[in-house]
Amino acid sequence: MLKIEEIHHALRLLDLEERERVAGWLEGYQDEEIGVPIGVAEPSAVQAVDPPPYMTEEEYLEFEENSPIRHEYVNGTVYAMSGASLAHNRIVTRLYKALERRLRRGPCEVFIQDLKLKLSPGHDKFWYYPDLMVSCDRSGWDKKWITNPRLVIEVLSASTKHIDRREKATTYRRIDTIDEYVIVAQHSRQVTIQRREDNWVPQVVSGPEAIAEFRSVNASVPLTEVYENIFE
């Protein structure tokens, strides 16, 4: 049997994409171990039925303004977003409160769920609804969206974890203002932090005594605070 040190050495030899594949596999394995139900945690984010196959950004914004549910936009294609589970909602709320307390006296502000994130890297166009964002520069703030977060946080669900780990992770790395992308597990005490200064190599923080360090905004949050009463 391989020792932990040997596994660590082998992981260092992998490139970023290969490490993310391993992280995804480990999360799926962990879900099976703790009995996470497959296919019933949260409905998947599926392509919306009402909008046409392709929409301009202007058409999307008008459609979204009158829609009873939220949609994300990826280069002309619109995707309906599913409702969140109780655990997902609790984790997002606890993180929001924790960051809001730590940032209230500085220039940075934390935004939650319903605020759009507008991204235009190269010729691509994205409109997302991250679970949490922190921005420290008001020049990128509109009444209904922001363009310049420094920190982006997504809480995983069974249906969206591949999008969060791959599509969104790749997109966020292309945005100059984003220094940190954080993925928070829903069914275990685990936070994965990717930082620009570390060349986006994932750092996994786990366990009841662990502390998540959000260096981009100079804030540290114990996982006991993030997951309080989640598993009771």
N, C-alpha and C positions, 0 to 999 in steps of 0.2 A: 504494500500500500504506500502511495506517495505521501511524503511529509508535507506539512503546510508550507515550509520554506521552499520545497521543490516546486510546488504549485505556483507560489508567488513568482519564482524565477521563470517558470514557463509562461506565465501571463505577461511578464515584461517583454517577452520576445514577440508577442502578437501586436499587430497594428491596431489602430483605434476601432475600425469596423469589426475586426475579429473579437476584440474585447467586448464590444457591445452585444455581439451574438452570444458570447458566453454568459454575459449578464442576463440577457433575456432567457436563456435556457435555465439558468440557476433560479430565476424568479418563478418560471413555470414549474420547476421541480419543487420549489418551496411551497407554492400554492397547493400542489398535490399532497405534500406532506401534512399541511395543516388543514386540508379538507375544504379548500375554497371551491364552491360550486362553479362549474363551468357553464357559461351561457345564461346564467340567471343573475349575475351580480349587477350588471347595468346593461341596458340595450346598447347595441353598437351604434356608432355614428355612421349612418347610411346616407346615400345620396338622396336628397330631397326629391319628392315626387312633383310638387307644384311648380318649382322654377323650371325654366327651359334648360336644355342641355348645356347651353353656354350663356353667360351673362357678363356684361361689362361691369366695371366697378360701380358706376353710377346706377345701373339697373339693380345690382346687388344691394346697394345701400337703400334704395327706394323700397325694394322687396322686403328687406330686413326690418325697415321701419314699421311695416304693417303686418309682420308675421308674429303669430302667438308663440313661436318657438325660435330659438337661436340657430343660426347657421354660420358655418365658417366657409371662407372663400379661398380657393386655390387655383390661380390662373384661369379663371372663368368658370370653374366648376363649383357648385354650391353643395355643401354637405350639412344635413340636419344633425343637431347635437342632441344626445340623449339626456335624460334626467339623471341626476347624481344620486348615489346611495346615501343612506344616513351616515355611514362611516366616512365617506368622501366629504360630505358637507361638514361634519364635525372637524375633520383634520384641516380643511381649508379655513374654517372659522378660527380654530386655535392658532394656526400659523399667522393669520391676519392680525389677530389681537396681539400676539407676541411681537411681531414686527412693528406694529403701530406703536406699541408702548416704547420700543427701543429707538424709533426713528422720529418721534413727534417733535423733538427739539432741534432737528436738523433740516437740511434742504430737501431730503428725500421723502417721498410719500408712497405708501403701499396701496395698490388698487386690487380689487377683488372681482373675479368671475365675469360680471356682466359688462365690463368695459372692453371695447374692442382694441386689438393691437394691429396697427396698419404697418405692413412691411413691404418694401419694394427693392429687394436686392437685385441688381442687374435689370433684366427685362421681366423678372417675375413679379407677381402681385399676390400677396397673401393678406387675409384678414382672419385673425384668430381671436379666441376668447380664452386666454390663459387663466388658470385658476388664481394665480397671484402674480403681480408684477410690482417692481419698485423702480421708480424713475426719480432722478434728482435734478432734472433740467426742464423747467416749464416751457421752454421754447418748442418742445415737441408735444405739447398737450393741446388737444381740442376738447370741445364739450362732450364728445361721444367716443373719442379714441385717443390713444397716444402712439407715438412713433419711436420713442427713444428709451425703452426700459434699460436699466443697468442689470437687474436681476429678474429672471423669469422662473416661476415654479409651477410644475404640473403634478397633480396627484393621480397616480395610476389607477386604472380600472381594468378588468379583464378584457374589455372590448377595445380600449384605446391605447393600451401599453405599447403596441408596435408602432403606432403613429407617433406617440410621444418619444419613444426611443430612437426612431429613425427619421421620419419626415421632419418633425418639428426640431429635433436636435440638429439636423443638418441645416435647416433654415436659420435657426437662431445663431449658429456659428458665423453666418454670413452677415450679421448685423453688427456694425462697428461698435454701437453703444453697449451691446450685451456683453458683460464680462463674466456672468455666471448663469448656468442653467441647472436647475435642481429638479430631480425626479423623486417624488415621495411615494413609498409603497403604502398601500391601503390595508393590507392584511398582515403586515408584520412591521416591527419597529426598524425601518430601514430607509435611509435617505442617501441618494446618490448625487454627488455634487461634481459638476464639470465646470472648469474655469479656463478662461482664455489664457491666463498667465501660466497655466500648467499644460498648455496645448490640448485642452479638452480631455485629458486623460481622466476617466471617472474615479472619484474617491468615494468609497462606500462607507457610510457611518451607520452602525447598527448597535442594537442592544439598549436596555433600559437606562444605562448610565452614560450613554454617548451624548455628545454635544455636536450639533450642526453649526458650523462656522460659515456664515455668509460674508465672506471677506469683501465682496464688492460694495457692501453697504455698512461694513464694520459692525455686524450684529451676530451674536451667538445665541442659539436657542437649544436648550436641553430637549432630547427626544421625549423625556417624561412629560414635558409641557405640550409637545406636539400631539402625543398619543394619549393624553389624559382621558381615562374612562372609555377608551375606544374598544378595548377587548374585554370589557366586563359584561 
